[in-house]
């Protein structure tokens, strides 16, 4: 059990008979510090107490964070393995569940080959577990088909950063520096609702005179406080970024010395952006010319600026282009690698950063190594104790795995920490693909929509029932603490993978007694890679409030700011993005005349499997809604609160209308946290970014209809 | 207790963490006592928090026929005492700000007590502790005054010119130097 830890000199309320355990929230990439209150007699979690001393969040929490502890001892928790018999789940022993899994896996792999079993991971779990999912797929199951829900989250950011900067660390600077910045350019991020505790840093900067520019089709709580709100059409970020860069060049805001010394492709970029005059940009993006000009001047004049983006810009068929172009804006201004300036993506999932570094991705091995690179294969095979030839080849991306299930190439699937029948685009198709499987195993602690389809559901421990580390949105590796023992017969995911590995005759490759041993192996596996964790230890994390990777040596303190002297590309120079504007995968037409975009609300997290079970959060936001501009609503004769039907060629749903001027007149917005008939992902488009394979959740054409009585 | 609850309405992002946190305070019986409202949802996302202002001469206590609403020596107006409250709801009608809430199951009133068991130890109340946006803060009186002076200074730096409708938000014209720059 974790040691009781409250910092000296920090006043907290500690009630009689209780202890506080310092940990972090289980939800988004901010990984807010919090204390969990534990009754010492009953050893039960009884509540939450702010953690004022946590350097990034200072005790602040959003409503999800405040209520996060309520999911630990929740009545809906799955406490014993469930096996589906005659269409009904029946509680069973671990022995029986593992017997069945062993038999089925061996049967399927024996008949159709090793690749017939796939693994679908997630990144709302610790680095230790994320790392082990990759090893489990490749060593225990020997399958090439592994991918994870981060494909729907961070893959475009990763692709864009790798292309331009040569390395994918979500933020090039520590966020405690943000208060010293002069300008924030935020694209496709409703940070006030999606990462609420980040707002304090923007306010601190604003108090010193910083400007905020927000590009978003909606006037979100973030856009509302912006100095300029660029209300662009969904899917037009690349045109906007090109247009801003056109003006930066035209008005001589380019840091020529920096660009000459540290960047490639400037002449090509100049040529490409020449066409993107404010008028042309305005035509493509639907933003008024004055706003584009004003934003460019504010951004261009600011001595220290940070360009930030999130899923709005990334979940598009041009996700990688958008990220590369926005990053290039920061490069033109000579901002990356300097104090209080740089570029950052706002990580959506708790361990979205760490979870994508250590080999859960179809083409990746730990430490951002590549499975296609013979040297990388050899190194990791050495760490894992297998022959390099045994290492499976590259697999396919998350959504493409469902194509392979439909084609019967993948016949069995193990889903760990994810809920793809809610989070995928075009879920009617995804659900059919999963239903067509011969065998589906799901690890979860609540019966998610995906778990409902499973043949076996294995009960896992929550974040508060296991030790480990996560890497927050800044790239800071932090400690998650075990607060209580796992409820019922539930086990942490790493133990489950270990048990199945044993059954598959690969037990000797998984000899762990505790998460620390997995972390120590991860440190070695990542050593020498781009995401180098070798110098990160549990002790160092405690001693210095987290360690920023890369930390390549045991005595290395970590690297809060990256790219100070050179970039991680082969020639050490950043590659400015030269990308033309492309249309989204689907554009409005006569049948489907409006734009549809999706996103989050502050009260729910991802597919809502956790937050939809918390009373306070459901009271605030019980169901999805359609945001409609009053002008559009009046043309369709729709009143506030009235249920309306929306549809695309892929699916349809009904939801109450919420009429607000805080959205474009040609765009509808629906949050995505619900499943089945309440899921907007029945409608969303599975068009993929050609490079990152990110589906285009944020843009498609939609039809709006008034329901007749 | 010389700390101040300092609200900056325009900073509110509508997340309602303050309400979730209010339920977590020890004596709060998992019921929130504060409010977050939209100014006008159709127009914009602007919300604002609303808390008990702990009146010097509170109407809720004055209209209580049972003398159930106690005021601490620090000036915190507490919820109705369980043994005294007769459930008449006078306080909920008397408060000009609509703050006290009524528990129809237990037939008694409850309201914000500034997390008395925290604040009397100098620990920030739950709402101010968690507010991610600094819309609710629990700060020293001096810090508050400094913040107010700073706002005025920021208006000068930003070069905003007072209009007829908002001139009282700014320092008098003879005092500062305004610029006409839009940037």
Interface residues (C-beta under 8 A of the other chain):
Chain A: X11 X12 X13 X15 X47 X48 X50 X52 X57 X59 X60 X61 X62 X63 X65 X66 X67 X192 X193 X196 X197 X198 X199 X200 X203 X207 X209 X219 X220 X221 X222 X224 X225 X294 X297 X298 X301 X602 X603 X616 X617 X620 X630 X640 X658 X659 X660 X661 X662
Chain B: X10 X11 X13 X14 X15 X16 X17 X19 X20 X21 X23 X24 X26 X41 X42 X43 X44 X45 X46 X47 X117 X118 X121 X122 X123 X124 X126 X129 X130 X131 X132 X133 X134 X150 X154 X157 X158 X182 X183
